[in-house]
Amino acid sequence: MAKRKAAAAVLFVLCLSMAIPGAALAQGAASFPNKPINLIVPFPPGASTDLLARYLAPKLKDALDQPVIVENRPGAGSTIGAAYVAKSAPDGHTLLVASSSVMQGYLMQKNPTYDSTRDFAPLAVAFEHPFVILTGTRANSPAQNIKDMIAYAKANPGKLNFATLGGFADLMSEMIKKDAGIVMQIVPYRGAAEATVGVIRGDSAMTLNGYAAVKGQVDGGHARVLAVTSLQRNAAIPDVPTLAESGLPGFELTNVVGVLAPAATPKPVLDRLNAEISRILKSPETRHFITSRGNDAVDDTSPGYYANKIKQETERFSRIIQEVGYQKQ
């Protein structure tokens, strides 16, 4: 009898210990949000992800009745901020504002610190956009248009610098160099703003960025957009040619920007976040904010759409890494 009572007591304790984590998760989901929410941007201020985060923050604050703090955690080609969120508590209070470079940056690491197909729960795609190739407007700029820039680079192999943000941006630059048949020196900068300053000063001939991040410099006459990387011209800058029509037929490179949570975040929390973020993204005010900066608004803000995008891009850029012979760092 004593042995039976002891066994029953042990079984009760085991069952209780197994139930507590589930109960704690359920209780946490029911009370969400119960503290400030951090939007982690894995780039310095000025990038497309940063602009989106600072636009979303006050609107999410009103929707969730909690402070929403934008925190920039740049470095290592955006993988530092991504790894931080992947390892954060899965309670919905730490979110990642991600781009394609964040999602695929781990593919370029010898020892990846996260896996975008496994470590994140997609919430919603905010927008997609092509990249633009930017140059300075100084009198000694090598060329005034993309065809002449490519011709100059071919005639002067290794003479021009291509400013990048490191990591995934290096891979995109290698794609352009390979398809254009040119040799340029890759010069990594710490962020989009510094790379843009580099081309404005004339230290580098070109850089690759989102139009929203450089629109101010272009409007101010300090920089010029040479080309866009989509198959069709961009409505915000219709006079700028595509790379596809400038000697690189079929070339296409776009950026997907959205919001993610750590993978183990409870579904009720994910559903609440998706509902609020989707409502904000679909408002006329937000769609104008997105499209006026050269981005394409996305009609499907479901987590499934974003998950499929991540899967497609992971497969695509895994192939590209092999094609260009990129050496993982």
N, C-alpha and C positions, 0 to 999 in steps of 0.2 A: 504493500500500500504506500509506504513511504517513497519507494522508488517511482511509483506512478505519479505521485504528487510532485516529486522533483522534476520528472520529465515534463509534466504539464506546465510547471513554472518556467522551465527553460523554453518550451515552445511558445508560451505567452510572450516572454521577453523578446524572442526572435521575431515574432509577428509584429510586436509593437515597434521594434527598431526598423523593420522594413516599411512600416506604415508612416513613420514620422516624416521621412524626406518627401514623400508624396503629399502628405498633409501640409507640410511647410510650403511646398511649391504652390499648392492650391490656394493656401492662405495669402501667399505673396501675390499671386495673380489677381485675387479678388480685391486686394488693397492697392493695386497698381494704378497710378504712380504714387509713391509715398515719400519721395525725395527728389531733389533736382536731377534732371536728365542731362547727360553730357553727349554732345554731338562731336565726335572725334573726326578731325580733318587731317589726313596724313600728308598734307602739303603745307608750305608756308602761306600766309595771307596773300590773296590775289588770284589764286587758282580758281577754276570753275567750281570745284567742289567747295571751296571756301565761300564763294559768293552764294552758292545754294544754301549752305549751312546757315549763313547769317541772314538769309531771307526767311528760311523756315523757322528759325529759333523763336522769334516773337509770336509767330502764328501758332506754333506748337505749345508755347507757354499758355496762350489763351485757351487752347483746346483742352489741355491736360491739367491746367491749374497748378502747374509747378514751374519753377525756374528752368530754363533751357540754356545751357552754357556751351558755347562753341570753344573747343580746345584744339589748337593746332599742334600736332605731333609729327613733324616732318622728319625725313631722314631715310637713308638706304633705299632710295627709289620708291618711297611711300610704304615700304613694308614694315617699318617700325610701328606706325600708327595702326596698321591693319592687324599686326600680331598682338598689339595691346588690347584691341577690342576682342579678338578671338579668344584671348585668355581671361577676359573680364567676366564678372558674375553674370550669368544668364537670366537677368531679372528685368530687362527692358530699360534700365536706367543708363546704359552705356551703348551708344549706337555709332555706326561708322558711316560717314558720307563718302562713298566710294566712286572710283572711276574705273575704266578698263585697265589702266595701269596698276591700280591697286589689286584688282581681281586677278591679273595675270603676272604681277611682279614676282610672285613666289616661284613661278616656272623658271626664272632666271637665276635662282639661288642653288648652289651646290647642296646646301643643307637648309631647306625651307623651314621657316618658323611658323607657317600656317598653310592651309590648303583651302582655297576659296570655295571648292565644291563640297567641302566637308565641315568647315569650321564656322560657317555663317548661315543665318536664316534670312533669305531675301525678304524685304518688306515692300519696296516699290521702286521702279525706275522713274526718275524725275524727268530726264530728257536724254536725247542723243544728239551728238553734233559731230561734224567733221573737224579735223584739225586744220589750221592755217599755217602756211609757211611765211614767216615774217622776216623782213630785212629792215635795215635802217635807211634813213633818207639823207644821209650825209653825201656831200658832193663826190667823195671818193668811193661810194658804194660800187661794188663790182658790176652790178647790173640793175636795170630798172624793171625787168620782167623775168619770169621764171625760165623761159626758153633761153634767154641770154645768160642767166645765172648758170644754168646747166652747161651751156656751151663754154663759158669761161672756166668752170670747174674742170671740164674735160681737157681744156687747153693748158690748164695749170694744176695738174694733179698734186694733191696734198698741200696746196698753198692756202686754201680757204678753211676756216673753222666753222663747224656746225655746233651751235650751242644747244646742250640738252640738259635735262633735269636729272640725269643718271637713271639707272635701272631700266624700266620699260621704255622710257623715252629714247635710250640708246638703241634699243631694238628697232623702234620705229624709224629712227634715223638711218640705221643700217638697211632697212627695207627700201627707203628712198634711194640711198646711194647705190644699192645693188640694181634696182630697176632702172635707174637713170644712167648707170655705167660710169659713175664718177668716184673720185677719191677725195675725201675731205677729212680733216682732223676732228674727231669728236671731243668737245670740251664740256665736261659736266659742270653745272652750276648747282647751287643749293635750293633753287626754286624757280618758279616761272617768272617772278618779278626780276630776279637777278639775271636770268637768261635774256630777258627782254632788254634790260639795261645794257647787256653785253653787245647786242646787235645795234642798239641805238648809238653806243659809243664807237662802233666800228670794230670792236675786238673780234667779233664773229660775224660771218656773212649772213647766216640764217639761223632760225630757231623754229621749233614746232610747238604750237600751243592751241588752246581753244580761243575762238574769236572774242568771247566775252571777257577773257582775261586781258586782252591787249587792245580792246576797242578804244579805251581812253587815249592810249599812245598813238593809235592810228588817227583818231579824230583830231588829236592835237598836232598832227603833222610830223611826229617824231619817228614814226615807223610806217612801213608799207607792207600790205599783204600781197605776196607774189602769187599764191595759189591756194586752193582748198583741196582736201584729200577725199572728198565725196565724188561719186560718179557724176552727179548733177551739180550745177552751180548753186551757191547758197543764196537764198532770197534776201538776206540782210546785206550781202555784198555781191550783187548780180554781175558786176563788171569784172570780177576776179575769176580767171579761168581755173579749171580743175587740172590736176596733174594728169588725169586720164586724157585730156584733150591737148596736153602740152608735151607729148612725146612719151608718156608712160601709159599706154592703152590698158584699160581694165583696172588701173590702180585704184584701190579703195581702202580707206582707213578711217573708222569712226570711233567715237568715244561714247561709252554708256555710263551715265552718272545716276546713282541711286543711293538708297539707304538700306543698311543691313543691321542685324542684331547678332549676338552670339548664338551659336547653333542650338543650344539646349534651352533657349528661352521658351517658357510655357506658351502653348497655342493661344489661350485667351489674351495674353499680353501682346502677342504678335498680331492677332486680329484687331485689337484696339488700336495699336500703332498704325497698321495698314489702313484702317478706316479713316483715321484722322489725317494721315499724310496724303492719302488718295483724295480726300475731300479738298485739301489745300491745293494739291497739284492740278485738280480739274477746274478750279475757279477761274473765271475770265481774267482776273487780275494776275494770277500766277502764270497763266498761259501767255499773257502779254509780256511779262517779265522774262519768260523763257525765250520766246520767239524773237523778241526785239534785240536779243543779244546773239543772234545767229544760231540758236539751238532749235532742235525739233522737239516739240511737245509730244508726249507718248500717251495714246488713248488707253492702253491696257496697263493699269497700275497694279495688277495682281501679282502676288508673290510667285506664282507659277510662270508668268511671263519672264520675270527677272531671272528665275532659276534656269530657264531654258536659254536665256541670253548668256549667262555665265558658262553653261555647258558648251554652247556653240563656240564661244570665244576661246575657251580653254583648249578645245580641240584644234581650232584654227591656229592659235599662236604657238601651240606645241609643234605644229608642222613648220611654221615660219622660223622658229628657233633652229630647227634642223636645216632648213633651206639656206639660211644666211650664215650658218656655221657659227652661231653665237656661243662664246665661251662663258659658261656659267661662273658667277662670282662666288 
